[in-house]
Amino acid sequence: MMRKLRTIEMHRLTVEEFKEAEKLPLVVVLDDVRSLYNVGSVFRSCDAFRISAIYLCGITACPPHAEIHKTALGAEESIAWRYFATAEEAVRNLQTKGFFVYSIEQAEGSTKLHHLTLERRQKYAVVLGNEVKGVHQSVVDLSDGCLEIPQWGTKHSLNVSVAAGMVVWEFAKQLLQPLQP
């Protein structure tokens, strides 16, 4: 028989310990994400995998905000974040710091997520786009590559927060092997 763990048994980091802990060398960029609940969900998933930062761009709302907090459950306090007027500005900023930037988009020549191979010494960023229009083409043009999540159903897209969780998990799986609990 299995017993659910109590919160105290999970040995979670405090916000202060989280801020000092080693991070996944990954920045998540949100390009005009309109739903504050999606923004909060991305914060929560990014906290779970201890990413470096979230860059909020364009119309994407910034903390503090009640709707972000409702789904982030406090992760907006642990994850470092920064606002940029445009995702293009964020991508350029990251590239000058040596980040390899992927747009998460269905595009010609994209790499399927299950074919992704990451280099442990490289820093990465992923750009996730608006719930209706996706990542702006101008951002795709600036990106170093595109990642695509394969889909076999009738829909052509996933919710942005679901996509973020899937992509961040793949980066964590490949880059955090020595840090796993």
N, C-alpha and C positions, 0 to 999 in steps of 0.2 A: 504494500500500500504506500502511496506517495502522500506526503504532507506538504502543503504550501508553506513556503518560508515566511517568517514574520519579517517586517521591515528591518528590524534591528539585526537580524541574521544575515542580511544582504551586504553589510559593511559598505554602504554607500559613502561617497566623499561628501564633506560639507562644501558649501559654496567656496569658502576660503581655500580648502584643500584642492578643489577642482581648479581654481584659478592658478594654483602653483604647480599642478600636475603636468606631466608631459602630454602633449596634444598630438592628435592625428594631423599630419602635415596637409591639411585640407581646409579650404575656405569655400563656403557655399554662398553663391551670389543669387539673390532673388531679383529678377528683372520684371518690374511692374506687376508683382503679385498683388491682386486686389483684395483677396479675402484675408481679414485679420486672423480668422481661425486657422487658415492654411499657414500663415506666418508663424503663429504660435505652435502649430504641430511641427513645423520644420525646426524651430528652436528646441523642442522637446526631443526629437530624433537626433539632432546634432549634439545635444547634451549627452544622450545615451552612449554615443560613440566618441565623445571627447574631442570634437573637431576644434580647429584653431579659432575660427571666427565665422560670422555670417555678415555679408555685405548686403544691405538693403538699398534698393535702387528705384528711382522714379517714384511712382505712386505707391510703392510698398510702404506700409505703415511701420512706424518705429515704436518700441517700448518707451515709456510705460503706456499701456492701453489695456482696458478691461477685457476686450475680446481676444487680444493676444495672450494675456495672462490665463484666460479660461482654458486654453488648450496647451499652453506652454507649461503650466503648473509650476512656475518659478524658474524655468530654464532660461528665461530672458535675463535673469540675474547672474547666471553662471557663465553663459556663453558671451564672449567678447563680440561686439557688433559695431558696425560703422555704416553711416549713410552716405550715399553718392547720388548726385542729381540724375546721373544716367549710368546704365550698366556698362556702356562703352568706357566711361571714365574709370569705373571699378576694374574692368578687364585690363586697361592700359596700366593702371596702378599696380596690379598684381604681376603683370608681365615684366615691369621694370624691377620687381623684387625677385625675379627668377621663377615665378610660378608657371606651370604648364596649365593652360586653361582649356577645359572642355565645355562646350555647350551641350546640354541634354536636349537633343532634338532629332527628329527624323529628317535626315539630310542625305544627299548623294555622298557616297564615300564614308558614311558614318561607321564607327566601330560598334558592333553589337556588344552590349554590356558583358555577356558571358565570354567574349573573346578578349576582353581588356587584360593587358599585362602591365603592371605598374613597376616602376623602379623605386626601390626603397629610399634612395638618397634625393629623390625629386620632390619638390613641393607642388601641390595640385590645387586647382580651383575648378568648381563645376557651376555652371550657370543654368538656373531653372527659370522658366518663363511664365508669362501671364497665362491664366487659366483658359483663356479663349484663343489668344494669338500665339502663344508659345514664346520662345526666345526671339527677340528682334533679329531680322536678317543682318543688320549692321553689326550686331554682337556676334552672330555666327561667323561673319566675315573676319572679325578680329580674332576669333578663337583659334587655338592651335589644333583643335580637332573637335569632332562631335561624337558623342556617345548616344546610342539608341537602345532603349529597352524593348526587346522583341515582344510582340503581342500577336495572339492568334485568334482573338475574338472578333466581334463585329464593331467594336469601338476603335478609334484610332489614337486614343490618348488615355493617360492615367491622371488622376488627381495629382496636382503638383506636390502635395505633401507626401503622398504615397510614393511617387517617383523619387522624391528626395530621400526617403527612408531606404528604398531599394539601392540607390546609387551610393549613399553613404555607407551602407552595410558592405557593399562590394569593396569599397576603398578600405574600410576597417578590416575586412577579412584578409585582404592582401598586405596591408601595411602595419597592422597592429599585432601580428603573430607573437612577438616577444613580450608584448604588454598584456596579453590576455590573462584574466584572473585564474 
